[in-house]
Amino acid sequence: MTLVLAGVRLGSRGAVALSRVAIALLAGQSGATDPSTHAGVTLDLVVVGLRAAYIPARRATRIDPRVALRHE
């Protein structure tokens, strides 16, 4: 999750920095500096990061430690 949060932080800064380009591309649909848009995208990325970390962690907890150590 540290990498996810670092990526979200850097991505948010980049999104704010490139907002002028986004405003030109959106052509009046929704503002590039709209807080709800940034919050929604950030929330989506955090959820995806949590799921990406949770699924392998859950699978790893099902393995017997003795079996895992034998294969090493």
CHARMM internal coordinates of N, CA and C (Angstrom, degrees):
IC EDIT
DIST 1 N 1 CA 1.4420
DIST 1 CA 1 C 1.5223
ANGL 1 N 1 CA 1 C 111.57
DIST 1 C 2 N 1.3304
ANGL 1 CA 1 C 2 N 117.02
DIHE 1 N 1 CA 1 C 2 N -21.63
DIST 2 N 2 CA 1.4625
ANGL 1 C 2 N 2 CA 119.77
DIHE 1 CA 1 C 2 N 2 CA 177.54
DIST 2 CA 2 C 1.5244
ANGL 2 N 2 CA 2 C 110.06
DIHE 1 C 2 N 2 CA 2 C -62.41
DIST 2 C 3 N 1.3172
ANGL 2 CA 2 C 3 N 115.83
DIHE 2 N 2 CA 2 C 3 N -42.65
DIST 3 N 3 CA 1.4676
ANGL 2 C 3 N 3 CA 119.42
DIHE 2 CA 2 C 3 N 3 CA 178.93
DIST 3 CA 3 C 1.5261
ANGL 3 N 3 CA 3 C 111.58
DIHE 2 C 3 N 3 CA 3 C -67.15
DIST 3 C 4 N 1.3247
ANGL 3 CA 3 C 4 N 116.20
DIHE 3 N 3 CA 3 C 4 N -37.19
DIST 4 N 4 CA 1.4666
ANGL 3 C 4 N 4 CA 119.51
DIHE 3 CA 3 C 4 N 4 CA 178.68
DIST 4 CA 4 C 1.5215
ANGL 4 N 4 CA 4 C 110.05
DIHE 3 C 4 N 4 CA 4 C -63.33
DIST 4 C 5 N 1.3354
ANGL 4 CA 4 C 5 N 116.52
DIHE 4 N 4 CA 4 C 5 N -47.24
DIST 5 N 5 CA 1.4647
ANGL 4 C 5 N 5 CA 119.56
DIHE 4 CA 4 C 5 N 5 CA -179.04
DIST 5 CA 5 C 1.5248
ANGL 5 N 5 CA 5 C 111.90
DIHE 4 C 5 N 5 CA 5 C -66.16
DIST 5 C 6 N 1.3211
ANGL 5 CA 5 C 6 N 117.20
DIHE 5 N 5 CA 5 C 6 N -36.72
DIST 6 N 6 CA 1.4636
ANGL 5 C 6 N 6 CA 119.62
DIHE 5 CA 5 C 6 N 6 CA 176.52
DIST 6 CA 6 C 1.5336
ANGL 6 N 6 CA 6 C 110.38
DIHE 5 C 6 N 6 CA 6 C -65.21
DIST 6 C 7 N 1.3149
ANGL 6 CA 6 C 7 N 116.56
DIHE 6 N 6 CA 6 C 7 N -40.83
DIST 7 N 7 CA 1.4579
ANGL 6 C 7 N 7 CA 120.28
DIHE 6 CA 6 C 7 N 7 CA 178.03
DIST 7 CA 7 C 1.5157
ANGL 7 N 7 CA 7 C 112.81
DIHE 6 C 7 N 7 CA 7 C -65.48
DIST 7 C 8 N 1.3313
ANGL 7 CA 7 C 8 N 115.74
DIHE 7 N 7 CA 7 C 8 N -39.52
DIST 8 N 8 CA 1.4698
ANGL 7 C 8 N 8 CA 119.55
DIHE 7 CA 7 C 8 N 8 CA 177.64
DIST 8 CA 8 C 1.5209
ANGL 8 N 8 CA 8 C 110.21
DIHE 7 C 8 N 8 CA 8 C -64.97
DIST 8 C 9 N 1.3251
ANGL 8 CA 8 C 9 N 116.49
DIHE 8 N 8 CA 8 C 9 N -41.89
DIST 9 N 9 CA 1.4637
ANGL 8 C 9 N 9 CA 120.10
DIHE 8 CA 8 C 9 N 9 CA -179.70
DIST 9 CA 9 C 1.5307
ANGL 9 N 9 CA 9 C 110.47
DIHE 8 C 9 N 9 CA 9 C -63.33
DIST 9 C 10 N 1.3184
ANGL 9 CA 9 C 10 N 116.90
DIHE 9 N 9 CA 9 C 10 N -47.65
DIST 10 N 10 CA 1.4700
ANGL 9 C 10 N 10 CA 119.68
DIHE 9 CA 9 C 10 N 10 CA 179.86
DIST 10 CA 10 C 1.5215
ANGL 10 N 10 CA 10 C 111.65
DIHE 9 C 10 N 10 CA 10 C -67.04
DIST 10 C 11 N 1.3214
ANGL 10 CA 10 C 11 N 115.99
DIHE 10 N 10 CA 10 C 11 N -38.97
DIST 11 N 11 CA 1.4589
ANGL 10 C 11 N 11 CA 119.59
DIHE 10 CA 10 C 11 N 11 CA 179.07
DIST 11 CA 11 C 1.5098
ANGL 11 N 11 CA 11 C 112.89
DIHE 10 C 11 N 11 CA 11 C -65.48
DIST 11 C 12 N 1.3240
ANGL 11 CA 11 C 12 N 116.85
DIHE 11 N 11 CA 11 C 12 N -38.32
DIST 12 N 12 CA 1.4701
ANGL 11 C 12 N 12 CA 120.30
DIHE 11 CA 11 C 12 N 12 CA 177.89
DIST 12 CA 12 C 1.5150
ANGL 12 N 12 CA 12 C 111.00
DIHE 11 C 12 N 12 CA 12 C -64.72
DIST 12 C 13 N 1.3175
ANGL 12 CA 12 C 13 N 115.99
DIHE 12 N 12 CA 12 C 13 N -42.21
DIST 13 N 13 CA 1.4681
ANGL 12 C 13 N 13 CA 119.23
DIHE 12 CA 12 C 13 N 13 CA 177.65
DIST 13 CA 13 C 1.5206
ANGL 13 N 13 CA 13 C 110.86
DIHE 12 C 13 N 13 CA 13 C -63.57
DIST 13 C 14 N 1.3249
ANGL 13 CA 13 C 14 N 116.61
DIHE 13 N 13 CA 13 C 14 N -41.58
DIST 14 N 14 CA 1.4651
ANGL 13 C 14 N 14 CA 120.16
DIHE 13 CA 13 C 14 N 14 CA 178.43
DIST 14 CA 14 C 1.5179
ANGL 14 N 14 CA 14 C 112.04
DIHE 13 C 14 N 14 CA 14 C -65.77
DIST 14 C 15 N 1.3295
ANGL 14 CA 14 C 15 N 116.34
DIHE 14 N 14 CA 14 C 15 N -36.95
DIST 15 N 15 CA 1.4649
ANGL 14 C 15 N 15 CA 120.17
DIHE 14 CA 14 C 15 N 15 CA 179.54
DIST 15 CA 15 C 1.5220
ANGL 15 N 15 CA 15 C 110.95
DIHE 14 C 15 N 15 CA 15 C -65.64
DIST 15 C 16 N 1.3119
ANGL 15 CA 15 C 16 N 116.33
DIHE 15 N 15 CA 15 C 16 N -40.76
DIST 16 N 16 CA 1.4633
ANGL 15 C 16 N 16 CA 119.23
DIHE 15 CA 15 C 16 N 16 CA 178.45
DIST 16 CA 16 C 1.5258
ANGL 16 N 16 CA 16 C 109.85
DIHE 15 C 16 N 16 CA 16 C -67.59
DIST 16 C 17 N 1.3297
ANGL 16 CA 16 C 17 N 116.67
DIHE 16 N 16 CA 16 C 17 N -38.85
DIST 17 N 17 CA 1.4647
ANGL 16 C 17 N 17 CA 120.05
DIHE 16 CA 16 C 17 N 17 CA -179.47
DIST 17 CA 17 C 1.5248
ANGL 17 N 17 CA 17 C 111.72
DIHE 16 C 17 N 17 CA 17 C -66.90
DIST 17 C 18 N 1.3113
ANGL 17 CA 17 C 18 N 117.51
DIHE 17 N 17 CA 17 C 18 N -33.17
DIST 18 N 18 CA 1.4679
ANGL 17 C 18 N 18 CA 120.64
DIHE 17 CA 17 C 18 N 18 CA -178.58
DIST 18 CA 18 C 1.5296
ANGL 18 N 18 CA 18 C 113.07
DIHE 17 C 18 N 18 CA 18 C -98.13
DIST 18 C 19 N 1.3071
ANGL 18 CA 18 C 19 N 116.80
DIHE 18 N 18 CA 18 C 19 N 19.17
DIST 19 N 19 CA 1.4661
ANGL 18 C 19 N 19 CA 119.88
DIHE 18 CA 18 C 19 N 19 CA -176.21
DIST 19 CA 19 C 1.5279
ANGL 19 N 19 CA 19 C 112.44
DIHE 18 C 19 N 19 CA 19 C -65.32
DIST 19 C 20 N 1.2998
ANGL 19 CA 19 C 20 N 118.19
DIHE 19 N 19 CA 19 C 20 N -29.41
DIST 20 N 20 CA 1.4770
ANGL 19 C 20 N 20 CA 119.40
DIHE 19 CA 19 C 20 N 20 CA 179.03
DIST 20 CA 20 C 1.5228
ANGL 20 N 20 CA 20 C 110.79
DIHE 19 C 20 N 20 CA 20 C -64.49
DIST 20 C 21 N 1.3012
ANGL 20 CA 20 C 21 N 116.92
DIHE 20 N 20 CA 20 C 21 N -40.47
DIST 21 N 21 CA 1.4691
ANGL 20 C 21 N 21 CA 120.26
DIHE 20 CA 20 C 21 N 21 CA 177.86
DIST 21 CA 21 C 1.5173
ANGL 21 N 21 CA 21 C 109.69
DIHE 20 C 21 N 21 CA 21 C -65.98
DIST 21 C 22 N 1.3188
ANGL 21 CA 21 C 22 N 116.85
DIHE 21 N 21 CA 21 C 22 N -41.68
DIST 22 N 22 CA 1.4580
ANGL 21 C 22 N 22 CA 120.53
DIHE 21 CA 21 C 22 N 22 CA -179.69
DIST 22 CA 22 C 1.5228
ANGL 22 N 22 CA 22 C 111.43
DIHE 21 C 22 N 22 CA 22 C -65.12
DIST 22 C 23 N 1.3135
ANGL 22 CA 22 C 23 N 117.24
DIHE 22 N 22 CA 22 C 23 N -37.92
DIST 23 N 23 CA 1.4676
ANGL 22 C 23 N 23 CA 120.14
DIHE 22 CA 22 C 23 N 23 CA 178.21
DIST 23 CA 23 C 1.5242
ANGL 23 N 23 CA 23 C 110.15
DIHE 22 C 23 N 23 CA 23 C -61.92
DIST 23 C 24 N 1.3150
ANGL 23 CA 23 C 24 N 117.04
DIHE 23 N 23 CA 23 C 24 N -40.60
DIST 24 N 24 CA 1.4688
ANGL 23 C 24 N 24 CA 120.49
DIHE 23 CA 23 C 24 N 24 CA 179.21
DIST 24 CA 24 C 1.5282
ANGL 24 N 24 CA 24 C 111.10
DIHE 23 C 24 N 24 CA 24 C -66.55
DIST 24 C 25 N 1.3326
ANGL 24 CA 24 C 25 N 117.30
DIHE 24 N 24 CA 24 C 25 N -36.08
DIST 25 N 25 CA 1.4635
ANGL 24 C 25 N 25 CA 120.28
DIHE 24 CA 24 C 25 N 25 CA -178.82
DIST 25 CA 25 C 1.5205
ANGL 25 N 25 CA 25 C 112.72
DIHE 24 C 25 N 25 CA 25 C -77.91
DIST 25 C 26 N 1.3114
ANGL 25 CA 25 C 26 N 118.02
DIHE 25 N 25 CA 25 C 26 N -32.28
DIST 26 N 26 CA 1.4623
ANGL 25 C 26 N 26 CA 120.65
DIHE 25 CA 25 C 26 N 26 CA -177.53
DIST 26 CA 26 C 1.5164
ANGL 26 N 26 CA 26 C 112.84
DIHE 25 C 26 N 26 CA 26 C -75.07
DIST 26 C 27 N 1.2924
ANGL 26 CA 26 C 27 N 117.60
DIHE 26 N 26 CA 26 C 27 N -26.60
DIST 27 N 27 CA 1.4718
ANGL 26 C 27 N 27 CA 123.39
DIHE 26 CA 26 C 27 N 27 CA 175.95
DIST 27 CA 27 C 1.5229
ANGL 27 N 27 CA 27 C 112.42
DIHE 26 C 27 N 27 CA 27 C 50.81
DIST 27 C 28 N 1.3367
ANGL 27 CA 27 C 28 N 116.52
DIHE 27 N 27 CA 27 C 28 N 51.92
DIST 28 N 28 CA 1.4574
ANGL 27 C 28 N 28 CA 120.28
DIHE 27 CA 27 C 28 N 28 CA 173.22
DIST 28 CA 28 C 1.5069
ANGL 28 N 28 CA 28 C 115.98
DIHE 27 C 28 N 28 CA 28 C 85.30
DIST 28 C 29 N 1.3180
ANGL 28 CA 28 C 29 N 120.74
DIHE 28 N 28 CA 28 C 29 N 5.88
DIST 29 N 29 CA 1.4662
ANGL 28 C 29 N 29 CA 120.56
DIHE 28 CA 28 C 29 N 29 CA -179.45
DIST 29 CA 29 C 1.5258
ANGL 29 N 29 CA 29 C 110.89
DIHE 28 C 29 N 29 CA 29 C -74.51
DIST 29 C 30 N 1.3117
ANGL 29 CA 29 C 30 N 117.01
DIHE 29 N 29 CA 29 C 30 N -67.29
DIST 30 N 30 CA 1.4644
ANGL 29 C 30 N 30 CA 120.84
DIHE 29 CA 29 C 30 N 30 CA 173.81
DIST 30 CA 30 C 1.5116
ANGL 30 N 30 CA 30 C 106.18
DIHE 29 C 30 N 30 CA 30 C -140.73
DIST 30 C 31 N 1.2934
ANGL 30 CA 30 C 31 N 115.84
DIHE 30 N 30 CA 30 C 31 N 144.93
DIST 31 N 31 CA 1.4553
ANGL 30 C 31 N 31 CA 119.90
DIHE 30 CA 30 C 31 N 31 CA -175.27
DIST 31 CA 31 C 1.5222
ANGL 31 N 31 CA 31 C 112.07
DIHE 30 C 31 N 31 CA 31 C -66.95
DIST 31 C 32 N 1.3157
ANGL 31 CA 31 C 32 N 115.84
DIHE 31 N 31 CA 31 C 32 N 142.69
DIST 32 N 32 CA 1.4551
ANGL 31 C 32 N 32 CA 120.39
DIHE 31 CA 31 C 32 N 32 CA 179.04
DIST 32 CA 32 C 1.5111
ANGL 32 N 32 CA 32 C 111.39
DIHE 31 C 32 N 32 CA 32 C -71.59
DIST 32 C 33 N 1.3197
ANGL 32 CA 32 C 33 N 116.63
DIHE 32 N 32 CA 32 C 33 N -22.10
DIST 33 N 33 CA 1.4602
ANGL 32 C 33 N 33 CA 119.82
DIHE 32 CA 32 C 33 N 33 CA 178.54
DIST 33 CA 33 C 1.5269
ANGL 33 N 33 CA 33 C 111.10
DIHE 32 C 33 N 33 CA 33 C -100.41
DIST 33 C 34 N 1.3080
ANGL 33 CA 33 C 34 N 117.54
DIHE 33 N 33 CA 33 C 34 N 15.75
DIST 34 N 34 CA 1.4575
ANGL 33 C 34 N 34 CA 122.96
DIHE 33 CA 33 C 34 N 34 CA 179.07
DIST 34 CA 34 C 1.5287
ANGL 34 N 34 CA 34 C 109.21
DIHE 33 C 34 N 34 CA 34 C -65.80
DIST 34 C 35 N 1.3306
ANGL 34 CA 34 C 35 N 118.56
DIHE 34 N 34 CA 34 C 35 N 119.28
DIST 35 N 35 CA 1.4714
ANGL 34 C 35 N 35 CA 120.97
DIHE 34 CA 34 C 35 N 35 CA -177.57
DIST 35 CA 35 C 1.5215
ANGL 35 N 35 CA 35 C 113.53
DIHE 34 C 35 N 35 CA 35 C -60.77
DIST 35 C 36 N 1.3274
ANGL 35 CA 35 C 36 N 117.97
DIHE 35 N 35 CA 35 C 36 N -34.42
DIST 36 N 36 CA 1.4631
ANGL 35 C 36 N 36 CA 119.09
DIHE 35 CA 35 C 36 N 36 CA -179.32
DIST 36 CA 36 C 1.5355
ANGL 36 N 36 CA 36 C 111.29
DIHE 35 C 36 N 36 CA 36 C -68.55
DIST 36 C 37 N 1.3240
ANGL 36 CA 36 C 37 N 117.05
DIHE 36 N 36 CA 36 C 37 N -33.29
DIST 37 N 37 CA 1.4577
ANGL 36 C 37 N 37 CA 120.07
DIHE 36 CA 36 C 37 N 37 CA 176.39
DIST 37 CA 37 C 1.5209
ANGL 37 N 37 CA 37 C 110.67
DIHE 36 C 37 N 37 CA 37 C -65.74
DIST 37 C 38 N 1.3267
ANGL 37 CA 37 C 38 N 116.73
DIHE 37 N 37 CA 37 C 38 N -46.74
DIST 38 N 38 CA 1.4672
ANGL 37 C 38 N 38 CA 120.41
DIHE 37 CA 37 C 38 N 38 CA 178.92
DIST 38 CA 38 C 1.5296
ANGL 38 N 38 CA 38 C 111.11
DIHE 37 C 38 N 38 CA 38 C -63.60
DIST 38 C 39 N 1.3101
ANGL 38 CA 38 C 39 N 116.99
DIHE 38 N 38 CA 38 C 39 N -41.29
DIST 39 N 39 CA 1.4677
ANGL 38 C 39 N 39 CA 120.19
DIHE 38 CA 38 C 39 N 39 CA 179.80
DIST 39 CA 39 C 1.5266
ANGL 39 N 39 CA 39 C 111.19
DIHE 38 C 39 N 39 CA 39 C -66.11
DIST 39 C 40 N 1.3160
ANGL 39 CA 39 C 40 N 116.65
DIHE 39 N 39 CA 39 C 40 N -40.63
DIST 40 N 40 CA 1.4657
ANGL 39 C 40 N 40 CA 119.97
DIHE 39 CA 39 C 40 N 40 CA 179.08
DIST 40 CA 40 C 1.5120
ANGL 40 N 40 CA 40 C 112.73
DIHE 39 C 40 N 40 CA 40 C -64.15
DIST 40 C 41 N 1.3214
ANGL 40 CA 40 C 41 N 116.43
DIHE 40 N 40 CA 40 C 41 N -44.43
DIST 41 N 41 CA 1.4695
ANGL 40 C 41 N 41 CA 120.27
DIHE 40 CA 40 C 41 N 41 CA 179.25
DIST 41 CA 41 C 1.5217
ANGL 41 N 41 CA 41 C 110.16
DIHE 40 C 41 N 41 CA 41 C -66.52
DIST 41 C 42 N 1.3240
ANGL 41 CA 41 C 42 N 117.05
DIHE 41 N 41 CA 41 C 42 N -41.07
DIST 42 N 42 CA 1.4649
ANGL 41 C 42 N 42 CA 120.57
DIHE 41 CA 41 C 42 N 42 CA 178.48
DIST 42 CA 42 C 1.5182
ANGL 42 N 42 CA 42 C 110.56
DIHE 41 C 42 N 42 CA 42 C -62.09
DIST 42 C 43 N 1.3240
ANGL 42 CA 42 C 43 N 117.06
DIHE 42 N 42 CA 42 C 43 N -44.95
DIST 43 N 43 CA 1.4614
ANGL 42 C 43 N 43 CA 120.86
DIHE 42 CA 42 C 43 N 43 CA 178.65
DIST 43 CA 43 C 1.5246
ANGL 43 N 43 CA 43 C 111.01
DIHE 42 C 43 N 43 CA 43 C -61.65
DIST 43 C 44 N 1.3256
ANGL 43 CA 43 C 44 N 117.70
DIHE 43 N 43 CA 43 C 44 N -43.16
DIST 44 N 44 CA 1.4635
ANGL 43 C 44 N 44 CA 121.07
DIHE 43 CA 43 C 44 N 44 CA 177.56
DIST 44 CA 44 C 1.5229
ANGL 44 N 44 CA 44 C 111.51
DIHE 43 C 44 N 44 CA 44 C -59.52
DIST 44 C 45 N 1.3194
ANGL 44 CA 44 C 45 N 117.22
DIHE 44 N 44 CA 44 C 45 N -44.38
DIST 45 N 45 CA 1.4616
ANGL 44 C 45 N 45 CA 120.49
DIHE 44 CA 44 C 45 N 45 CA -179.37
DIST 45 CA 45 C 1.5225
ANGL 45 N 45 CA 45 C 112.35
DIHE 44 C 45 N 45 CA 45 C -66.24
DIST 45 C 46 N 1.3242
ANGL 45 CA 45 C 46 N 116.80
DIHE 45 N 45 CA 45 C 46 N -37.60
DIST 46 N 46 CA 1.4645
ANGL 45 C 46 N 46 CA 119.97
DIHE 45 CA 45 C 46 N 46 CA 178.07
DIST 46 CA 46 C 1.5269
ANGL 46 N 46 CA 46 C 110.60
DIHE 45 C 46 N 46 CA 46 C -67.16
DIST 46 C 47 N 1.3209
ANGL 46 CA 46 C 47 N 117.58
DIHE 46 N 46 CA 46 C 47 N -40.99
DIST 47 N 47 CA 1.4647
ANGL 46 C 47 N 47 CA 121.01
DIHE 46 CA 46 C 47 N 47 CA 178.23
DIST 47 CA 47 C 1.5255
ANGL 47 N 47 CA 47 C 110.56
DIHE 46 C 47 N 47 CA 47 C -63.17
DIST 47 C 48 N 1.3140
ANGL 47 CA 47 C 48 N 117.20
DIHE 47 N 47 CA 47 C 48 N -43.92
DIST 48 N 48 CA 1.4694
ANGL 47 C 48 N 48 CA 120.45
DIHE 47 CA 47 C 48 N 48 CA 178.07
DIST 48 CA 48 C 1.5277
ANGL 48 N 48 CA 48 C 110.38
DIHE 47 C 48 N 48 CA 48 C -62.68
DIST 48 C 49 N 1.3292
ANGL 48 CA 48 C 49 N 117.54
DIHE 48 N 48 CA 48 C 49 N -41.84
DIST 49 N 49 CA 1.4602
ANGL 48 C 49 N 49 CA 120.99
DIHE 48 CA 48 C 49 N 49 CA 178.10
DIST 49 CA 49 C 1.5180
ANGL 49 N 49 CA 49 C 112.34
DIHE 48 C 49 N 49 CA 49 C -63.53
DIST 49 C 50 N 1.3345
ANGL 49 CA 49 C 50 N 116.47
DIHE 49 N 49 CA 49 C 50 N -41.49
DIST 50 N 50 CA 1.4657
ANGL 49 C 50 N 50 CA 119.92
DIHE 49 CA 49 C 50 N 50 CA 177.27
DIST 50 CA 50 C 1.5178
ANGL 50 N 50 CA 50 C 111.79
DIHE 49 C 50 N 50 CA 50 C -62.75
DIST 50 C 51 N 1.3133
ANGL 50 CA 50 C 51 N 116.84
DIHE 50 N 50 CA 50 C 51 N -43.62
DIST 51 N 51 CA 1.4688
ANGL 50 C 51 N 51 CA 119.78
DIHE 50 CA 50 C 51 N 51 CA 179.22
DIST 51 CA 51 C 1.5233
ANGL 51 N 51 CA 51 C 111.14
DIHE 50 C 51 N 51 CA 51 C -66.34
DIST 51 C 52 N 1.3175
ANGL 51 CA 51 C 52 N 116.76
DIHE 51 N 51 CA 51 C 52 N -37.73
DIST 52 N 52 CA 1.4666
ANGL 51 C 52 N 52 CA 120.11
DIHE 51 CA 51 C 52 N 52 CA 179.53
DIST 52 CA 52 C 1.5174
ANGL 52 N 52 CA 52 C 111.59
DIHE 51 C 52 N 52 CA 52 C -67.17
DIST 52 C 53 N 1.3142
ANGL 52 CA 52 C 53 N 117.77
DIHE 52 N 52 CA 52 C 53 N -29.80
DIST 53 N 53 CA 1.4632
ANGL 52 C 53 N 53 CA 120.90
DIHE 52 CA 52 C 53 N 53 CA 178.36
DIST 53 CA 53 C 1.5239
ANGL 53 N 53 CA 53 C 111.48
DIHE 52 C 53 N 53 CA 53 C -86.48
DIST 53 C 54 N 1.3138
ANGL 53 CA 53 C 54 N 117.70
DIHE 53 N 53 CA 53 C 54 N -33.58
DIST 54 N 54 CA 1.4576
ANGL 53 C 54 N 54 CA 121.66
DIHE 53 CA 53 C 54 N 54 CA -174.52
DIST 54 CA 54 C 1.5276
ANGL 54 N 54 CA 54 C 112.87
DIHE 53 C 54 N 54 CA 54 C -71.77
DIST 54 C 55 N 1.3102
ANGL 54 CA 54 C 55 N 117.07
DIHE 54 N 54 CA 54 C 55 N -42.38
DIST 55 N 55 CA 1.4622
ANGL 54 C 55 N 55 CA 120.54
DIHE 54 CA 54 C 55 N 55 CA -174.81
DIST 55 CA 55 C 1.5275
ANGL 55 N 55 CA 55 C 111.67
DIHE 54 C 55 N 55 CA 55 C -62.18
DIST 55 C 56 N 1.3311
ANGL 55 CA 55 C 56 N 121.30
DIHE 55 N 55 CA 55 C 56 N -50.71
DIST 56 N 56 CA 1.4728
ANGL 55 C 56 N 56 CA 119.44
DIHE 55 CA 55 C 56 N 56 CA 177.22
DIST 56 CA 56 C 1.5324
ANGL 56 N 56 CA 56 C 112.85
DIHE 55 C 56 N 56 CA 56 C -66.30
DIST 56 C 57 N 1.3311
ANGL 56 CA 56 C 57 N 117.38
DIHE 56 N 56 CA 56 C 57 N -33.05
DIST 57 N 57 CA 1.4662
ANGL 56 C 57 N 57 CA 119.80
DIHE 56 CA 56 C 57 N 57 CA 178.88
DIST 57 CA 57 C 1.5190
ANGL 57 N 57 CA 57 C 110.45
DIHE 56 C 57 N 57 CA 57 C -66.60
DIST 57 C 58 N 1.2985
ANGL 57 CA 57 C 58 N 117.18
DIHE 57 N 57 CA 57 C 58 N -41.09
DIST 58 N 58 CA 1.4672
ANGL 57 C 58 N 58 CA 120.61
DIHE 57 CA 57 C 58 N 58 CA 177.70
DIST 58 CA 58 C 1.5255
ANGL 58 N 58 CA 58 C 110.79
DIHE 57 C 58 N 58 CA 58 C -63.60
DIST 58 C 59 N 1.3212
ANGL 58 CA 58 C 59 N 116.55
DIHE 58 N 58 CA 58 C 59 N -41.37
DIST 59 N 59 CA 1.4565
ANGL 58 C 59 N 59 CA 120.54
DIHE 58 CA 58 C 59 N 59 CA 178.36
DIST 59 CA 59 C 1.5267
ANGL 59 N 59 CA 59 C 111.08
DIHE 58 C 59 N 59 CA 59 C -64.46
DIST 59 C 60 N 1.3246
ANGL 59 CA 59 C 60 N 116.81
DIHE 59 N 59 CA 59 C 60 N -38.79
DIST 60 N 60 CA 1.4644
ANGL 59 C 60 N 60 CA 120.51
DIHE 59 CA 59 C 60 N 60 CA -179.17
DIST 60 CA 60 C 1.5215
ANGL 60 N 60 CA 60 C 111.94
DIHE 59 C 60 N 60 CA 60 C -68.26
DIST 60 C 61 N 1.3310
ANGL 60 CA 60 C 61 N 117.50
DIHE 60 N 60 CA 60 C 61 N -30.17
DIST 61 N 61 CA 1.4670
ANGL 60 C 61 N 61 CA 118.99
DIHE 60 CA 60 C 61 N 61 CA 179.87
DIST 61 CA 61 C 1.5146
ANGL 61 N 61 CA 61 C 112.56
DIHE 60 C 61 N 61 CA 61 C -74.11
DIST 61 C 62 N 1.2963
ANGL 61 CA 61 C 62 N 118.11
DIHE 61 N 61 CA 61 C 62 N -15.78
DIST 62 N 62 CA 1.4687
ANGL 61 C 62 N 62 CA 121.05
DIHE 61 CA 61 C 62 N 62 CA 179.13
DIST 62 CA 62 C 1.5250
ANGL 62 N 62 CA 62 C 112.89
DIHE 61 C 62 N 62 CA 62 C -82.32
DIST 62 C 63 N 1.3164
ANGL 62 CA 62 C 63 N 117.19
DIHE 62 N 62 CA 62 C 63 N -12.71
DIST 63 N 63 CA 1.4666
ANGL 62 C 63 N 63 CA 120.70
DIHE 62 CA 62 C 63 N 63 CA -178.02
DIST 63 CA 63 C 1.5230
ANGL 63 N 63 CA 63 C 109.18
DIHE 62 C 63 N 63 CA 63 C -84.68
DIST 63 C 64 N 1.3352
ANGL 63 CA 63 C 64 N 115.60
DIHE 63 N 63 CA 63 C 64 N 135.68
DIST 64 N 64 CA 1.4581
ANGL 63 C 64 N 64 CA 120.83
DIHE 63 CA 63 C 64 N 64 CA 176.35
DIST 64 CA 64 C 1.5315
ANGL 64 N 64 CA 64 C 108.82
DIHE 63 C 64 N 64 CA 64 C -68.64
DIST 64 C 65 N 1.3318
ANGL 64 CA 64 C 65 N 118.78
DIHE 64 N 64 CA 64 C 65 N 128.35
DIST 65 N 65 CA 1.4718
ANGL 64 C 65 N 65 CA 120.90
DIHE 64 CA 64 C 65 N 65 CA -177.45
DIST 65 CA 65 C 1.5373
ANGL 65 N 65 CA 65 C 113.20
DIHE 64 C 65 N 65 CA 65 C -58.62
DIST 65 C 66 N 1.3268
ANGL 65 CA 65 C 66 N 117.22
DIHE 65 N 65 CA 65 C 66 N -34.46
DIST 66 N 66 CA 1.4711
ANGL 65 C 66 N 66 CA 119.34
DIHE 65 CA 65 C 66 N 66 CA 179.55
DIST 66 CA 66 C 1.5321
ANGL 66 N 66 CA 66 C 111.49
DIHE 65 C 66 N 66 CA 66 C -65.42
DIST 66 C 67 N 1.3062
ANGL 66 CA 66 C 67 N 115.94
DIHE 66 N 66 CA 66 C 67 N -38.76
DIST 67 N 67 CA 1.4692
ANGL 66 C 67 N 67 CA 119.90
DIHE 66 CA 66 C 67 N 67 CA 178.26
DIST 67 CA 67 C 1.5194
ANGL 67 N 67 CA 67 C 110.29
DIHE 66 C 67 N 67 CA 67 C -67.44
DIST 67 C 68 N 1.3141
ANGL 67 CA 67 C 68 N 117.11
DIHE 67 N 67 CA 67 C 68 N -42.09
DIST 68 N 68 CA 1.4638
ANGL 67 C 68 N 68 CA 120.90
DIHE 67 CA 67 C 68 N 68 CA 179.54
DIST 68 CA 68 C 1.5208
ANGL 68 N 68 CA 68 C 111.03
DIHE 67 C 68 N 68 CA 68 C -63.43
DIST 68 C 69 N 1.3325
ANGL 68 CA 68 C 69 N 117.34
DIHE 68 N 68 CA 68 C 69 N -40.64
DIST 69 N 69 CA 1.4605
ANGL 68 C 69 N 69 CA 120.28
DIHE 68 CA 68 C 69 N 69 CA 179.85
DIST 69 CA 69 C 1.5280
ANGL 69 N 69 CA 69 C 112.35
DIHE 68 C 69 N 69 CA 69 C -70.29
DIST 69 C 70 N 1.3203
ANGL 69 CA 69 C 70 N 118.03
DIHE 69 N 69 CA 69 C 70 N -31.17
DIST 70 N 70 CA 1.4609
ANGL 69 C 70 N 70 CA 120.25
DIHE 69 CA 69 C 70 N 70 CA 177.41
DIST 70 CA 70 C 1.5219
ANGL 70 N 70 CA 70 C 112.13
DIHE 69 C 70 N 70 CA 70 C -65.32
DIST 70 C 71 N 1.3077
ANGL 70 CA 70 C 71 N 116.72
DIHE 70 N 70 CA 70 C 71 N -34.37
DIST 71 N 71 CA 1.4695
ANGL 70 C 71 N 71 CA 121.15
DIHE 70 CA 70 C 71 N 71 CA -177.68
DIST 71 CA 71 C 1.5274
ANGL 71 N 71 CA 71 C 112.60
DIHE 70 C 71 N 71 CA 71 C -79.56
DIST 71 C 72 N 1.3085
ANGL 71 CA 71 C 72 N 117.97
DIHE 71 N 71 CA 71 C 72 N -11.23
DIST 72 N 72 CA 1.4553
ANGL 71 C 72 N 72 CA 121.14
DIHE 71 CA 71 C 72 N 72 CA -179.23
DIST 72 CA 72 C 1.4518
ANGL 72 N 72 CA 72 C 108.69
DIHE 71 C 72 N 72 CA 72 C -82.37
END
COOR INIT
IC SEED 1 N 1 CA 1 C
IC BUILD
